[in-house]
Amino acid sequence: MRAVVLNEYGSLDNLSLTEFADPVPGPEDIIVDVRAAAVNYVDLVIISGKYQFKPDVPFVPGKGPAAIVKSVGSDVTDFAPGDRVVAMAEQGGYAGLTPIHRNNCYHLPDSMSFTDAASMALVYDTAWFSLVERGRFTEGESVLVLGASGGVGLAAVQLVRAMGGHALAGIANPEKADLVRDAGAEAVIDLAADNLRDSLRDQVFAVTDGRGADVVIDPLGDDIFDAALRAVAWRGRMVVIGFAAGRIPSLKANYLLVKNIDVGGLQISDYRRRRPDLTAKCFEQIFALYTEGKISALPTVTHPIDDFRQALQDVQDRKVRGRIVLTQDD
């Protein structure tokens, strides 16, 4: 099969589109024929060799492809060849075929296209776990989404609106204000404002009647984490999902006591492995909200798999308004 293969950790120059061995299913595995796969920021982290897990090279990057089941292992009874699925694979999405354990494969609604499924994969489930599982969000609460113009951020904003909350979108680029407002943000918080330590809290208090944010979702870290922590409401929850802004922050535990707040983290791959029941519930709710028209795929640009390098470069250079999805030829 044709696949995008990483031969050595480091730069995008170490990737090549070449022939790679077809996968062989184990008893509980499914082999899927990939139709579409999104380009994610985390793919860049993996390619650089800085991710928490480092697959042995050579390997095929790409998470969460949308696909058609080609074959199933001997113990698989709930999927059959021809089924339309999203396969929440940790790698292998940038290939013609990829294997997936049956626990991490989900039937797509008839109304959901492969492009929409790939565009929503990884970002919507990450946002759901941040908001519902780790953030313990309840209807009516205010949620500050940092990096709200990114994939997970836009998904989180849509989910907050769909679930009856108030989304506050933290962005550093004012040119993307329309993007987050279209997703459902009720207020835009300027992350590029002067004296961010005070100005972020002042902005959040101004739109929450001085209460603060009940939930903060943070994929950024660095100084933005420090400032956002001061904007958390009494008994609020802050969920750390990444450090895209640079520095991994630290905090003084006494601050948690003073405001009775929780700070937790999310590494979603662990949930797929340890709690497949919760992951299934997550996708069930996401698919239901999509079918009901309460959420939608993010703005998406598609490229053929041959353009993988440019697609990854565009994500690296932060040129994307929404999502990029790589599609396979029929």
C-alpha positions as CSV (number, residue, x, y, z in Angstrom):
1,M,0.0,0.0,0.0
2,R,1.0,3.7,-0.3
3,A,1.7,5.5,2.9
4,V,3.4,8.5,4.4
5,V,6.3,7.0,6.3
6,L,8.6,8.6,8.9
7,N,12.0,7.1,8.7
8,E,13.7,9.2,11.3
9,Y,12.5,11.6,14.0
10,G,13.0,15.2,13.4
11,S,11.8,17.4,10.6
12,L,9.1,17.0,7.9
13,D,11.9,16.3,5.5
14,N,12.1,12.8,7.0
15,L,8.7,11.9,5.7
16,S,8.2,10.2,2.3
17,L,5.2,8.9,0.4
18,T,6.2,5.4,-0.5
19,E,5.2,1.7,-0.5
20,F,4.7,0.2,2.9
21,A,3.7,-3.3,4.1
22,D,0.0,-4.0,4.4
23,P,-1.2,-4.5,8.0
24,V,-2.2,-8.0,9.2
25,P,-5.1,-8.1,11.7
26,G,-4.9,-9.9,15.1
27,P,-8.0,-11.7,16.4
28,E,-9.6,-8.5,17.8
29,D,-8.4,-6.1,15.1
30,I,-10.1,-4.5,12.1
31,I,-8.3,-3.5,8.9
32,V,-9.8,-0.3,7.5
33,D,-9.5,1.2,4.1
34,V,-8.7,4.9,4.8
35,R,-10.8,7.5,3.0
36,A,-9.8,10.6,5.0
37,A,-7.5,11.7,7.8
38,A,-7.0,15.0,9.5
39,V,-3.7,16.8,10.0
40,N,-3.3,17.5,13.7
41,Y,-0.8,19.6,15.6
42,V,0.0,16.5,17.7
43,D,1.2,14.9,14.5
44,L,4.0,17.5,14.3
45,V,4.9,16.8,17.9
46,I,5.2,13.0,17.2
47,I,7.2,13.6,14.0
48,S,9.6,15.8,16.0
49,G,10.2,13.0,18.5
50,K,8.9,15.1,21.4
51,Y,5.6,13.3,22.1
52,Q,5.0,11.2,25.2
53,F,5.1,8.0,23.1
54,K,7.7,7.3,20.4
55,P,6.7,4.5,18.0
56,D,9.6,2.6,16.5
57,V,10.6,4.0,13.1
58,P,9.8,3.6,10.4
59,F,6.1,4.1,11.0
60,V,3.1,5.8,9.5
61,P,1.8,8.9,11.3
62,G,-1.9,10.1,11.3
63,K,-4.6,9.7,14.0
64,G,-8.3,9.0,13.8
65,P,-8.9,8.3,10.1
66,A,-12.4,7.9,8.6
67,A,-12.6,4.6,6.7
68,I,-14.4,1.6,5.3
69,V,-13.9,-1.7,7.1
70,K,-12.0,-4.1,4.7
71,S,-11.6,-7.1,6.9
72,V,-12.0,-8.2,10.6
73,G,-10.1,-10.5,12.9
74,S,-11.5,-13.9,13.9
75,D,-13.0,-12.6,17.2
76,V,-14.7,-9.5,15.8
77,T,-18.5,-9.8,15.5
78,D,-19.7,-6.2,15.8
79,F,-18.1,-4.9,12.6
80,A,-18.2,-6.3,9.0
81,P,-16.6,-5.4,5.7
82,G,-18.2,-2.4,4.2
83,D,-19.1,-0.6,7.5
84,R,-18.3,3.1,7.6
85,V,-16.3,3.9,10.6
86,V,-14.0,6.4,12.4
87,A,-10.9,4.5,13.6
88,M,-9.3,6.2,16.5
89,A,-5.8,4.9,15.8
90,E,-2.8,6.4,17.4
91,Q,-0.9,6.1,14.2
92,G,-1.3,4.8,10.6
93,G,-3.9,7.3,9.3
94,Y,-1.7,8.5,6.5
95,A,-1.9,5.2,4.7
96,G,-4.2,3.3,2.4
97,L,-4.9,0.7,5.1
98,T,-4.5,0.7,8.8
99,P,-5.3,-1.7,11.7
100,I,-7.4,-0.7,14.7
101,H,-8.5,-2.6,17.8
102,R,-12.3,-3.2,17.8
103,N,-12.6,-1.1,21.0
104,N,-11.4,2.0,19.2
105,C,-13.6,1.8,16.1
106,Y,-17.0,3.5,15.9
107,H,-19.8,3.3,13.4
108,L,-20.5,6.6,11.6
109,P,-24.0,8.0,11.2
110,D,-25.3,7.7,7.7
111,S,-25.5,11.5,7.4
112,M,-21.8,12.0,8.3
113,S,-19.3,12.2,5.4
114,F,-15.8,10.8,5.6
115,T,-14.4,14.3,5.5
116,D,-16.6,15.5,8.3
117,A,-15.7,12.4,10.4
118,A,-12.0,12.9,9.9
119,S,-12.2,16.6,10.6
120,M,-14.1,16.0,13.9
121,A,-11.9,13.1,15.0
122,L,-9.5,13.8,17.8
123,V,-10.6,17.4,18.3
124,Y,-14.2,16.7,19.3
125,D,-13.4,13.7,21.6
126,T,-10.6,15.6,23.2
127,A,-12.9,18.6,23.8
128,W,-15.6,16.3,25.1
129,F,-13.3,14.6,27.6
130,S,-11.9,18.0,28.7
131,L,-15.3,19.4,29.2
132,V,-17.5,16.6,30.5
133,E,-15.2,14.0,32.1
134,R,-12.3,16.1,33.4
135,G,-14.0,19.5,33.7
136,R,-17.3,18.1,35.1
137,F,-19.2,20.8,33.2
138,T,-22.9,21.3,33.9
139,E,-25.5,23.2,32.0
140,G,-25.4,27.0,32.5
141,E,-21.7,27.2,33.4
142,S,-19.2,29.5,31.9
143,V,-16.2,27.9,30.1
144,L,-13.0,29.7,29.1
145,V,-11.5,28.0,26.1
146,L,-7.9,29.0,25.6
147,G,-6.5,28.7,22.1
148,A,-10.1,28.7,21.0
149,S,-9.3,29.2,17.3
150,G,-7.5,25.9,17.1
151,G,-9.2,22.5,16.4
152,V,-9.8,21.4,19.9
153,G,-10.7,25.0,20.9
154,L,-13.4,25.4,18.2
155,A,-14.8,22.0,19.0
156,A,-15.0,22.9,22.7
157,V,-16.7,26.2,21.9
158,Q,-19.4,24.3,19.9
159,L,-19.9,21.7,22.6
160,V,-20.3,24.3,25.3
161,R,-23.0,26.0,23.2
162,A,-24.7,22.7,22.3
163,M,-24.8,21.6,26.0
164,G,-26.2,24.9,27.3
165,G,-23.2,26.7,28.6
166,H,-21.5,30.0,28.0
167,A,-18.3,29.8,25.9
168,L,-15.6,32.4,26.3
169,A,-13.0,32.2,23.5
170,G,-9.4,33.0,24.4
171,I,-7.5,34.0,21.2
172,A,-4.3,35.9,20.5
173,N,-5.1,36.8,16.9
174,P,-8.0,39.2,16.5
175,E,-8.4,38.2,12.9
176,K,-9.9,34.9,14.1
177,A,-12.6,36.5,16.2
178,D,-15.2,35.8,13.6
179,L,-14.2,32.1,13.5
180,V,-14.8,31.6,17.3
181,R,-18.0,33.7,17.3
182,D,-19.3,31.6,14.4
183,A,-18.6,28.5,16.5
184,G,-20.8,29.9,19.3
185,A,-18.5,32.0,21.5
186,E,-20.4,34.6,23.5
187,A,-17.3,36.6,24.3
188,V,-13.8,36.9,23.0
189,I,-10.9,37.1,25.5
190,D,-7.8,38.8,24.1
191,L,-4.7,36.7,25.0
192,A,-2.4,39.3,23.4
193,A,-3.5,42.1,25.7
194,D,-0.9,44.0,27.8
195,N,-0.3,42.9,31.3
196,L,-2.0,39.5,30.7
197,R,-1.7,38.5,34.3
198,D,-4.3,41.1,35.3
199,S,-6.0,41.8,31.9
200,L,-7.1,38.2,31.3
201,R,-8.8,38.0,34.7
202,D,-10.4,41.4,34.2
203,Q,-11.8,40.4,30.8
204,V,-13.3,37.2,32.2
205,F,-14.7,38.9,35.3
206,A,-16.3,41.6,33.1
207,V,-18.4,39.0,31.2
208,T,-19.2,36.7,34.1
209,D,-20.5,39.3,36.6
210,G,-17.3,39.1,38.5
211,R,-17.6,35.4,39.1
212,G,-14.9,34.0,36.8
213,A,-14.9,30.9,34.6
214,D,-16.4,27.7,36.0
215,V,-14.2,25.6,33.7
216,V,-11.0,26.5,31.9
217,I,-9.6,24.3,29.0
218,D,-6.0,25.0,28.4
219,P,-4.0,23.6,25.5
220,L,-1.4,26.4,25.7
221,G,0.4,26.5,29.0
222,D,3.2,29.1,29.5
223,D,2.2,32.5,30.9
224,I,-1.3,32.1,29.6
225,F,-1.9,29.3,32.1
226,D,-0.6,31.5,35.0
227,A,-3.0,34.3,34.0
228,A,-6.0,32.0,33.4
229,L,-5.6,30.3,36.8
230,R,-6.5,33.7,38.3
231,A,-9.7,33.8,36.3
232,V,-11.1,30.5,37.6
233,A,-14.3,30.9,39.7
234,W,-14.7,29.6,43.2
235,R,-14.9,25.8,43.0
236,G,-13.9,26.0,39.3
237,R,-12.0,23.4,37.3
238,M,-9.0,23.9,35.0
239,V,-8.1,21.2,32.6
240,V,-4.6,21.1,31.1
241,I,-4.4,19.4,27.7
242,G,-1.1,20.7,26.2
243,F,1.7,23.3,26.2
244,A,1.5,24.7,22.6
245,A,2.6,28.2,23.8
246,G,5.9,26.8,25.1
247,R,6.8,26.7,28.8
248,I,5.3,23.9,31.0
249,P,3.9,25.9,33.9
250,S,4.0,25.1,37.6
251,L,1.7,26.4,40.4
252,K,1.6,26.9,44.2
253,A,-0.7,24.4,45.8
254,N,-1.9,27.0,48.4
255,Y,-3.7,28.8,45.6
256,L,-5.9,25.7,45.1
257,L,-6.9,25.8,48.7
258,V,-7.7,29.5,48.8
259,K,-10.2,29.3,45.9
260,N,-11.3,25.6,46.3
261,I,-10.4,24.9,42.7
262,D,-9.2,21.8,40.9
263,V,-6.4,21.6,38.2
264,G,-6.3,18.4,36.3
265,G,-4.9,17.0,33.1
266,L,-6.1,15.1,30.1
267,Q,-4.1,12.5,28.1
268,I,-6.9,11.1,26.0
269,S,-5.0,8.1,24.6
270,D,-5.2,6.6,28.1
271,Y,-8.9,6.8,28.1
272,R,-9.2,4.9,24.8
273,R,-7.0,2.2,26.3
274,R,-8.3,2.1,29.9
275,R,-11.9,3.2,29.6
276,P,-13.3,2.2,26.2
277,D,-16.8,2.4,27.7
278,L,-16.4,6.2,28.3
279,T,-14.9,6.7,24.8
280,A,-17.9,4.9,23.3
281,K,-20.2,7.2,25.3
282,C,-18.3,10.2,24.1
283,F,-18.7,9.3,20.4
284,E,-22.3,8.4,20.9
285,Q,-23.0,11.9,22.2
286,I,-20.9,13.6,19.6
287,F,-22.7,11.7,16.8
288,A,-26.1,12.4,18.3
289,L,-25.4,16.2,18.5
290,Y,-24.1,16.1,14.9
291,T,-27.2,14.3,13.7
292,E,-29.4,16.8,15.6
293,G,-27.6,19.7,13.9
294,K,-26.3,21.1,17.2
295,I,-22.6,20.7,16.3
296,S,-20.9,20.5,12.9
297,A,-17.5,19.8,11.5
298,L,-15.1,22.7,11.7
299,P,-14.2,24.7,8.6
300,T,-12.2,22.2,6.6
301,V,-9.8,22.3,3.6
302,T,-9.1,19.0,1.9
303,H,-5.9,17.9,0.1
304,P,-4.9,14.7,-1.6
305,I,-2.5,12.5,0.3
306,D,0.2,13.5,-2.2
307,D,0.1,17.0,-0.7
308,F,0.8,15.7,2.9
309,R,4.0,17.8,3.3
310,Q,2.4,21.1,2.5
311,A,-0.6,20.3,4.7
312,L,1.6,19.6,7.6
313,Q,3.7,22.7,6.9
314,D,0.5,24.8,6.9
315,V,-0.5,23.5,10.3
316,Q,3.1,24.1,11.6
317,D,3.0,27.6,10.3
318,R,-0.5,28.2,11.9
319,K,-2.0,29.2,8.5
320,V,-5.1,27.1,9.0
321,R,-8.5,28.5,9.9
322,G,-10.1,25.3,11.0
323,R,-8.9,21.9,9.8
324,I,-7.0,20.2,7.0
325,V,-8.0,16.7,5.9
326,L,-6.0,14.5,3.6
327,T,-8.0,12.3,1.3
328,Q,-7.2,9.0,-0.4
329,D,-7.8,8.3,-4.1
330,D,-10.5,5.8,-4.8
